[in-house]
């Protein structure tokens, strides 16, 4: 069993641990934490293997993010057992689960609360039964205030449309029907933001039915813009609606169309008074859930929490959510500001808290004054506290936890269970899966729901590439062309060319699209195009095609002017070392320009252990790229012991890198060996990586290996120089294939 408690309750926790151990239980609590292991890694491993998790609640524990996170994981895994140490009730949603009363307990085995706690743990450990009975999540209704105005009408429309779907969508075979909910048309321009939110909520509500594939919002918008032919190719059925408000009334006209023949299967108008719709909503929702279960989804779906707010707050929320969905990072700060306004206007509107959690960590550091302070986890937990059945809240919490560890995994799985058509949660589920087959299935589901969701499309492509599935890649490209998404087909094609080391043609394909001046789909093309241009030595052109800050181009050239510009920004040491590829670029230039003492000073100012330094980033490769550079700077400034300590933590990753055995992993190991003087070992690893097709990817590593300070001790060695020239000569050949006129036109576009 696992014991979770707040530090202020350690005395009681020790007593509980001793009592359980005396009763024959195998108890893990953080007093057993090994000094040499990362705190979070050990906790997560023991959380996973425990058959019961005992949480000791108190006023202090209720405020602890660690205790709440551990309780969250246990609750979702069905192994939570709770005890109350003082008069403080457990926070939501844990107050819906029975809790043993340990107030005043001093270790007596006959204490009623202890007996209840021990019996619950014994039942879980033996596998006889689960934890105490939960209160139905519908009790949330008793805690929600009476909401007002138009958003209530939106939710009534959601349920009404779902009725139509469940009545008329009956598949003739086992294939799930594909439904597109097209953007609703507002007959009054003043209501456009509100109506856009109504449309997306409708799509999400229908999407909770696991027996349907409901296309995502980006694809639905694209279909609406391209007309009937595109819609017919992508979906079996369309839901369309117009919305009109007049005084204190709203009319929503909806219809359902079968795409293969254009037949309108159903049409209905819904007229509601703005002040009475919400009262009807819960009754309608219950009716819908029953019809889904009886007509279409025989296994049943999950009835979501139905939450409304004021019309003003909802319209602002809808506009912010539309900005987030566009994946335009320049729009994220405005969306964040709007959502902050929404939660001030209505602190009980859970979807706004979930959206705020999602966008908070998505804003690039350069757009938030290089401040990496994150409130995303607190926002996500607020959303879940208000609405435990809100899929977006659970997905946002997983994202806030950086999709790392068993708690994040449990939250993503919970989100997908609540909303099987949540394409983002499916993407994250794939990202977290160590099993390639499971990951491919998740990416395929996400891309089927939202064919224009390029992160899922790209991840699926990369997995197919790793599996050497050329037919699958060709099918993906044809699918995007069929949908009219030529920009995604182009992006996949560029990535495919890069994977085959055809950099010149990859640049030409990307530049041909870029020169058209089209804004649609620039981001997925930009991501790969600017890296290819850097590899081929077109730094100025890459700078124009990249989202990098103004000092980046100087760092790419190893010009210390980039450091001077960077140092004018309010980037503290912690942020500097946490941001990739900033640290890799600036760290390299600090060392090469003779300013390594400044890099060492930044590191030492953190006053962190090497393990804590490693944990600044969730990406282990970031630490492995940076550690040799910092070690060089430390040793050069008289801190040899600190350098050795840092490299020893990096060395602890050797077994994992050897197991991975990718060309990049071999290069990371070669850099570690070279910086520590193991020349032959480094050359052997580097040779293996280059022979397997390794090409440095700026800005993490420049294409000329001689410019990497970590490999400086290899310079001049004939074997190293051959490897270096092998890479550079190949890139020179590819550079010669680039159409320079196309490059000029694209740069001017």
N, C-alpha and C positions, 0 to 999 in steps of 0.2 A: 504494500500500500504506500501511497505518496501522501505526505503531510504538507499542506500549504498554510502559511500563517504570515502575519505582519511582524516585522522586527521587534516592535514594542511588546509583542505577546510571546517572546521567546521562552520565558519561564514556564508559561502554561503549555506551550508547544513541547517543551522538553518533557514535561510531566505526561502529556498525552502519548508522546513517542515511547517513553519508558513503559507506560501501562500496556500499550499494544504489543511491544516487544516481549513483555512479561507474559502476555497471553498467547504467545507463539506466532505472532505475525512478523513478517519480514517488512520492516519499516524503513522508508527512505525519506530523509528531510535534509535541508541544506547544511546541517552540521556535518553530513557525510561527504560534502563537496571536496574533491581532490584539489590541492593547491595549484596544480599545474594545468588544470583543464579550464576551458572557457565556461563561465557560469551558465550562460543560456544553453549551450550544447548539452551539458550534463542534465540540466533540469528537463529539457525537452525529451531526451532519451528516457529518463525515468518516468516522465508523465506518460509516455507511450506504452511502456511495458507494465505499468501499475494496473492492477485489476480493480482497485478502488482508490479514489482521491478524496481525502478528508480535508475540508476547508474550515478553518477556524475563523469565524466572523467576529469582528469587533469594530468599534468606531474607527480605529486605525486601519484595520484590514479593508474596510469598505472604501477607503481612499487610496488604497494601494493598487497601482496598475498591474503589478506582478500577480497579486492575489486574484484580482478579477480575471486576468488572462488565464491563469491556471484553472480557475473555476469555470470559465467559458469552455475551455477544452474538455474538462471533465463532464460538463453538462451535455455538450454535443456528443461525447463518446458514451453517454449513458452510465457513467461510473462516479457520479458526484454524490458525496455524503457530507452533510453540513452540521456544524455545531456553533452555537451562539455563546460567546464568552461574556457579553455584557448586555445592556438593555437595547443596544443598537440592532435594528432589523437588517438583514442582508439587503444589499441594493437590488433594484430590478435588474434582470428578471429572476434573480435567485430567491427573492421573497415568495415566489410561487411554488417553491419546493420545500418539503418538510425539513425541519431543522431541530437537532437535539439541543436541549438546554443544558449547558455546562456552567452556568453562572454559579459561582461559589464552590465549584468542584475542587477538591484538594487531593484527589487520587483514590477516593473510596471506590471499591469495586461494586458496592451496592447502590451507588448513586443512580437515580432513575435516568438522568440524561446520559451518563456513561454507558449504562446497560443498553439504551436505545442506539447509541452511536456504535458500540461494539457489535450489536446484532446486525445492524445495517452493513457494516464492513464485512462481517463474516459471511453474510448472504451473497454479497458481490464476489468476494474472493473464491467462495465455493461454487459460484455460478448458479445458485439456486434461484435468485431473484434479483431485480434491479433496485434502484434507490426509491425513496419515498415518492408517492403519487404526486404528479404535477397538477397545478391548477390550470384549467383551460385558458389558452391565450386569448379567448374571447372576452375574458374579464378586463382586457384593456379598455373596452368600451366604457366601463364604469369610471375610468380615470381620465377619459378624454372630455374636454370641454365641448360645449355646443358650438359647432362651427357654422359659418355663415356663407351666404352669397353664392357666387357663380361656380366656384370649384366643386360645390356639391352637385351641381347640375352636370358637371363634367364626369363625375364618378357615376352618376345615374346613367349617363350615356354609355360609359364603359360597360356597365352590366347589361344594358339593353342590347348593345351590339353583340356581346358574348352570347346572349340568348339566341340571336339569329344564327350565329355560327354553329352553336351546338345543335340547333334544330335542322339545319340544312346541309352541313358538311358531313356526309356519311361515306367514307371511302369504300370503293367497290372492291379493293383488294387490301393487302396488308400495308401498302405504302402509305405513309402519313401524308395527308393533304397539305399542300403548301399554300399559305394564305398571305396576302400582302394587304396591310391596312394603309391605304394611301393617305397622304397629308390631308387633313380636314380643311375645307374652304371656309374662311370667315367672310361673311357678307358685310362686315363693318371693319374697316382697317384698324379702328381703335382696339379691336378685340383680337388682333392677330397673335400676340404672344400668348394670350390665354387659350385660344383655340389650338395653337401649336402644342401646348402642354396637354390639353384634352386628348389630342390625337396620340401623343406618345404614351399617355397613361392607358388609353384604349388598347394600343398595340401590346403593351406590357401585360395588361390584365388577360387578354386573350392568350398571350404567349405562355401563361402559367399552366395551360392545359398541355400535359405531356404527350397527348395524342396528335398534336398539331405541330407543324413547322411554320412559325410566323416570322416572315422576313424582317430584318432589322430596319431601323429608321433611315439609314443612308441609302440602302437599296430601294426602299419604298419611295423616297424622294426622287431617286434617279429614274425609277419606273414612271412616276407621275410626269416627269419632265420629258421622257422619251416617247410616251404615248402607248397606245394599245398593243402594238406589236411586241414591244419590249416586255410589257406586263404579261402577255400571253406566253412568252418564252420562259419567264421566271416563276410564275405562280399559277396555281389551279383556280384560285378564287381571289376576288378583290372586295374589300370593304371600302366604301366611299361615304363621305358625309359632308353636309354643309351646316353651318351654325349661324343663327341669327338671334340677336337680342333686341327686345323692344320693351322699354320701360322696365317693369319688374318681372318680365317673362322671357323665357328662352325657348327656341325651337331648334331641334336637331333632326335633320332629315338624313336617314341612312339607307343604304341599299347594299345588297350582296350580289355580285356578278360572277358567273362562271366564265372563265377566260377562253375556254376552247371554242365556245360558240357565241359568246357575248350575251347569253341569256341572263336576264335579271331574275334571280331566284326569289328575292324578297326585298321589300321596301317598306319603310315605316317612318312616320314622323313622331317625335316625342316632344310634347309641349309641357313645360313645367313652370310653376311659379318659383321665383328665385329663393323665396324664403321657406319653401316646404319640401324641397327635393331631398335634402340630406336625411330627413326623417324617414323617407321611403327607402333609402339606399340599402340599409342592412337587410330589410325584408327581401328586396330584389336580389341581393347577393346570395342569400340562403337559397332562394329558388334556383338561381343559376348553378350553384354548386351541385344541387341535386340533379339538374338536367344534364350537366356535364357527365356526372357519374352514371346516369341511367342511359344516356343517348350515345355518347362518344367515348368518354374516358372511363372505361369500365373499372379501371383500377383506382379511379379517383384522382383528383388533383389536390393542391393545397390552397385553401381559401386564404387570401392575403388579408392583412390588416387594411381596413378602408379608412383612409385618412384624408381629411379635407382641411381647408384653411380659408382665409379671406380671398376675395378675387384679386385684390391688389398684390398680396403676397404671392399668390399662385402665378400670376402673370410674370412677376419678376423672376420667380423660380424657373418658370418655363423658358424664359429668355436665356437665363444663365445655363440651363441644361443644354439648350441648343448650341451654345458656344462650346461647351465641353465636348459635345458629340462630334463637332466638326474637326477635332484633333488639331486645331490651330493654336499653337502654344502662345502666339501673340494675343489671343483672346482670353487666355486663362486668367490673367490678373483681373480683368473686368468681370468675368464670371465669379471669381472669388469674392470680389467686392459686393456684387449683387446678392450672393448667397449670405454674406455676412449681414446684409440689410434684412433679408428674409427671416433669418433666425432671431433677429432683434424684434421684428414685427410680430413673429409668432414662434416663440421658443419651443412649442410643442409639435411643430411640423417636421416629423422625422425624415421624410425624403430630402428636405433641404440640408439637414445635418449629414446625411449619407453623401449627397453630391458635394458638399463642402469638404468632406474627408477625402473624396476622390481627387478634387482639383487642388487641394492644399499642397500635396507633394508632387503634383505634376508641373507646377510653375518652375521654370528654369531658375537656377540661382541668380543669374544675371538680371532677372526681372523682379527679384525680391531683395535687392540690395545685398546679395550674397549671404543672406541670413538663412541657415539651414535648420533653424528651430522648427520643429514639426508639432502640430496639434492634431494631425490627421487621426491618430488612434483615439484620442479623446472625443473627437467629433463622431467617429464611427460608433463608438460605444454609446454615445448619447442617442444616436439613431436607434440602436438596438434596444436600449432601455425604454425608449418611447414606444417602439413597435417591434417586439421580438420576432414577428413573422415577416418582416420587411427584408426581402432578398437583397436589395441594394445595400442595406446596412451591413449585412454579413460579408458581402463582397468587398465593401469599402474597408472593413476591418482587416480582411486578409491583405488587401493592397497596402494598408497602413503598416502592417507587419512585414512588408517587403516580400510577401509570398514565400516566407521562410519559416520552417518549423511546423510541428504537428498542429499547433493552434491555428495558424493561417490555413493549413490544409483542411482542417475541420470546418473552418468558416466558409471556405470556397465550396466545399461539398454541400454545406447547408444552403448556400445561396442557390446552387444548381438544383437542389431538391425542391426549394421553394419556387423557383422560376426556371424550368427546363429550357426556356428559350433565351436565357440571359447569355448572350454571346461573349460578353467580356469575361464573365465568371468562367465560362467554358475555356476561353483562351488561357486564363490564369491556372485553371486546373491542368491543362496540358503543359504549361510552363513548369509546374511543380512535380510532374510525373517523371520518375526515373525510368519508367517502362516506355519504350518507344512506341509500341503498339497502342498503349493507352493514350499517350500524348497525341498520336496521329488521329485517333478516334475523336478526341476532344477538339483538336483543331479543325477536323473535317466537319464536326457538328457546328462549330462556331461559324465556319465559312459557309455552311449550307444555310444557316439562319441569316447571316449578314455577308453575302458574297463580296460586298465592297469594303469590308472591314479588313484593311490591309495588314494589320499586325497578325491576325489569324492566318491570312493568306500567305504572308511571308514565312511564318513559322512552319506552316504545313509544307511549303516549298523546301525549306531547309532540311526538314525531316525526310522528305522524299529524296532529296539529294544525298543525304547521308545513307539512305537505304538503296541508293543507285537505281531508283525507280524512274527511268527516263520517260516511260509511257505515262506515268502519273503526272509528271511535270508538263508534258505536252498537253495532256488533258486539262490541266489547270489553266494553261495559257488559252486554249480554245474556249474554255468555259467563260473566261473574262471577256474575250472578244465577242462571244455570243450574247453576253449581257450588255455589250456596248461599253465596257470599262477598259478601253484600250490603254489607258494609263497604267492600270494594274498589270495588264498583259505585258506592257513594255517594261515595267519594274521587275516582273518575274524573269523576263527574257534577259535583262541586264544582269540580274543576280546569277542566272544560269551561266552566262558568258564568263562572269568573274570566277565562278566556281571551277570553270575549265581553263582559267588563266588566259582567257582571250580578252585582255584588258583594253586593247585598242578598239576592237569592235564594240565592247561594252560602252566605252566612252562615246563612240559615234552614235549608237542607238540612243543613249541618254541625251546627248547634245541635240539630236534631231528632234526629240520631243521638246527639249528646253527652248529651242529657237522659235517654236510656234507661239511662245508667249502665253500659252494656256496656263491658267492658275489651277485648274482641276487636276488633282493627283500629283502636285509637285512634290509634296513631302516624301512619299515613299520612293520617288525617283531621286530626289535630292540626297537622301540618306546614303545611297550607294554611289551616286555620281561624284560627289565631292571627294570621297575617299579614293576613287579610281583616278580622278584628276591629280590628286596629291601623289599617288603612287607613280604616275607618269611624269611628274615634275612640273605640272601646270599649277603652281601655287596661287598666282593671282586669279586665275579663272576659278579655281576651287574656292577661293575666298568669296567670290561673288555668288557662288552656288551654295554656300554653307551658312548655317545659323550661328557661327562662331563669333565671339566678341572681338573687338577691334584689335586687341593685342595678339590674337592667335597667329596671324600671318607672320609676325616677327618671330614668334617662338618656333614656327615650322622651319624658319630659315636659321635658327639658332642665333638670332640677333638679340643681344641683351636689352635692346630698346623695348622689346616685348615685356621684359621683367619690370622695366621702369614704368611702363603704362599700367601693367597689372597692379603694381604696388600702390597706385593712386586710388584703387578701388577698396572699399571697406571689406576686404576678405580676411577674416581672422584665420589663425593657424589651423584650427579644427576644420573649418570649411575648406581651406586650401588642400588639406590632405585627404578630404573625403570626396572631392570632386574629380571624376575621371572625364576626359583625359587631361584636365588642367595640371594635376600633379606630375603626370608623366612628362608633359611638355616643359613646364617651367622647371621641374627638377633637373631635367637633362641640361637645360640652358644654364641653370645656376652652376652646375658642375663644370660644363665646358667653358664657361666664361670666367672661371676663377672666382666665382662668388659662392662656392660651396659652403662657406662658413655661415652664410645667411640661411641656407637650407637647413643646416644643422641647428642653428639657433631657433628656427621655427619649430623643428621637431622637439627640441629640449624644452621649449616654452610650454608644450602640452602637459608636461609632468605626468606622462602616462607610461604604463608598462608596455613593452612591445606587443603583448597580447591585446591590450586595450587599443593600441594604435591599429592593429590589424582589424579590430572590430568596428573601426570608424566607417568602414564600407561594407555593404552586404555582398560585394563582388570580390571573391578571394583572389581573382586574377589581378585586380587593381593593386592590392597589397603586394603581390609578387612582382609586378612591374616596378613598383615604387621602392620597395625595400632595398634593393641593391644600390639605387641612386642615393638614398638617405644614408646608407652604411658608408658609402664612399665619402660623402660630405662629413659624416661624423668622424671617421678615421682621419681625414685630412685636417680636421680642426682640433685634434688631440683627444678625441673621445672614442678610443679603440674599444674599450669595454662595452660601451653602449652600442657600438656598431656590431660587435660580436653577438650581443644579446638579441639584437633585432634580426640578424641573419639566422640565429638558431630557431626563432619562431617560424621564419620562412622555410627553413630546412624541414620542419615538422610536416610540411605539405608534400614532401618528396614522394612518399609512397602513393599518395592520391594522384599526383601528376603522372607517375609512372603507370599507374593503373589506367588513367585516361588515355595516355599514349598518343595524343593528337600532336600534330606538328607544333602547334602553339605551346602545348604543355612541355614539349622537349626543349623549345627555345627558352622558356621560363627557367627550366632546370639548368640549361647551358649558361645562362646569365648568372645564376647563383653560383655555379661551379667556377666560372671565370673570375668573378669578383673575389672569390676566396682562394684563387691561385691554382685551382685544379684544372690546368690547361688542357691536358689530353682528354680528360673526361668531358670538358666543355666542347671541345672540337668534335668528339664522337657524337654527342647529342645534336650539335648543330648540323653536322653532316647528314645525319639521319633525317632531321627536319627538312632541310633544303632538298634532299633527294626525294622526299615525299611531297614536294610542291610548296613548301613554305615560302610565302612572300610577305615581307613586313607590311603592316597596314597602318600608315600614318593616320592620325597623329600619335597613336600609342608607341609605335616604333618607326623611325625614319627608314627609308628604303636602303640607305647606305649603312650597313652594319658597323662600319668604322666610326660612325657618329654616335654610337651607343656607348656611354661611359662604362657601362657594366661589362662590355666586351673589350675594353681598351687593352687589357693584357694579352689579347690574342692578335692585336695588330702587328703586321709584319711577318707573321707565321705563314708559310706558303699555303698550307691547307686552308687557313682562314681566308687568305686573299683570293684563293680559287673560288671558295663559296661566295664570297662577296661579289666577285666579278660575274659569277654564274647568275646571280639575281639581277645585277645591274645591266648586264648585256641583254637578258631577256626583256627587261623593262624598256631598254633603248629600242629594241625591235618593235615592241608594242607601241611605243610612243610614235614611231615612224608611220604606223598605220592610222593614226588619228587624222581626220580630215580637218586641216587647219582653217579652211574657210568656214566650215560648219562651226568650229570652235569660236571663230570671230563673231559669227552671226548669233550664236547662242549667248555669248558674253554680252552682246548688245541688247538682247531681248529683255 
